[in-house]
Amino acid sequence: MVTRLKKEVWELDRCSGCGACVAACNKLVLYWGDAQHPLLEERIKHLGLSETKLDTCTFCPKLCEAACPRLKEWTVLQPRLQLSARGIGASPSSDPSGVICNLLVAARSAGLIDGVVIMDVDPWSLQPAARVAVTVAEIADALGMQGLWTPVLDGLNDAVHKLKLRHIAVVGAPCAAEAVRNIRETDEDEGRLSFYREAIRLSIATFCTGVYMPNLVSDYFERGLGISPETVRRLVRSEADETLTATLYDGSAHTIPLAAIEGYTRKGCAVCGDFVGESADIGVGLVGAKEGYVTLITRSAIGDIAVRNAVNLGLLETVEEVDLAALEQATVEKERRDRAQAFDDLQLLMLDALSDPQKRAEVRTQLARLYKVPPSAQIKEEKSDVICSGC
């Protein structure tokens, strides 16, 4: 059994959904179902009429746990460049997706990378999936819908083992950047992690206050607003004014306050304090940017090189004008909002538990999650000279 993943991440609803553990699994027994975290496949060996349950994890190096970003305490990578940027040239753009597209196109054109593992969405169903883009055209086509949960690192196996890419960029939420940083810093010399570590060259994170489960589309848009998924051309989330805008193919747009869809946020987002991609080579978002630009933060030499390359190729324009106070405030607000929401949910659950004893165990689990204490932790009882008769 993947003990630490189960007790310290899954049972505490701390899973970010980045997909690193599924990609790293040596036995290929972790998979995604309908849960908030991966599931462990049970394998049975048949010999004649007998059936034996196979132990797939005990004698495994547990690369899944080595790759998981939630099993490590993170220190912030200090910013090197903090700029306002916008895409220019053939692909002018002043939104985060467009700027990221220009960065990647420039890197691919210059040979800095040979492919990108990126979030993508089926344009007809709005169901998210990880995708590997190799050509400039594929990179430009894949970028767009952000905000819906995608286990983006699921695409690592296709990129490294199937397509044999050796200079990969990974684009995702800050938690995906943490997983990439974890893989880069691991001492694991064998198995999948070493292949990933050698192949990943660049990580880009979008500013994030939480990602939404895919049922946001079917439940809120289709049933609540009467908007069919196949009519939606693009979803754009703005952290600056806290809205989500759905642009339809007919040219109309529907803007929704993020507060209205908080219930669709992944549970693991409530314990994440990284808003600006503090482990990524490059963080991109709207907060703090000059009007008509996006904020761009580099935290490594490769991040600096990627930005300078895009500027030199005429695909990016940058100015040294960023509202650092706005960035700091947004980070504080994210932590406060997520934790407040978690405690509100806990209070409602505690009220339900007064009349439903079966929910008391769930209350203990939620308390453990908020205070990062495994629910299986034993509380030592103090010895007392007073003996209760139980009368």
C-alpha angles and dihedrals in degrees: 000000000000089000102180094044091050100045103030101035116015099039091047094049090240098130111126094198092231093141096229095126093049091050093047098046108123094201096042090231098127116088141159121258130156094297128103089248137033120283128229114236115227111222123200127199115213119206113172106308094337127098124203125188109229120229101224100168112039095076095035123107086233097229086171090070092043090055098044112109092203093066094065136066110233132218117203119256103229118243117256100181127018111187144155109237141178134184118254137169118046093353109040112188142156099190127089095250092052094048091048089049091054091047091052095043090052092048092048093046091051093047094245089126134019098201147357132232103210146161114263136174132213102247092216102047102020088228109151125229139165115259136187114221117194108168128056089248092053091048092052092045097047099054119086125075113069130168100055113105115259125170088226096179089064083085094065095087093054091046097047106029104027103032094028093224115173104181107050133172119205121205122190147102121318090266090060089052089052090053090050090050089049091053091048093051099043120112091216107130099179137054130020099328093066090053091050093045092054094045104045111089106161137024124195123188129194118220106263140190092177139313126248129236114248092247086076086084098049098036105036105024101034103032100026102037101021092237112144113222093231090060093058114096099180145355117215122184119201116200090184096068096015098240139128116216123200112200114200129210090248090063097254122124135208118203119200128186111243089230089068093060101037089113090069094057116117111260092231090063090071091072096044118102098178110105103156103038099265092182098043128100087230131017119197130189147123103254114103096009128134114258109283093017139082128233115255122191124184122197104176142040091254089054090053091049093050092051094045090048092054091048092049091050091052095246099110135045119197136187128186096240118115130148100231092180090058091051092051093047092049091053092051092046092052093053093045094047095047094047093045090052091050092052092047089055090047093053091052090048091050090053090051090049091060089071099026114054091189090068094057091083089053090052090055090049092051092048089051091049094052092048094037094239117141109244089227092060110122118232111218112229119224116239116247134189089217112094118203115216093200091231 
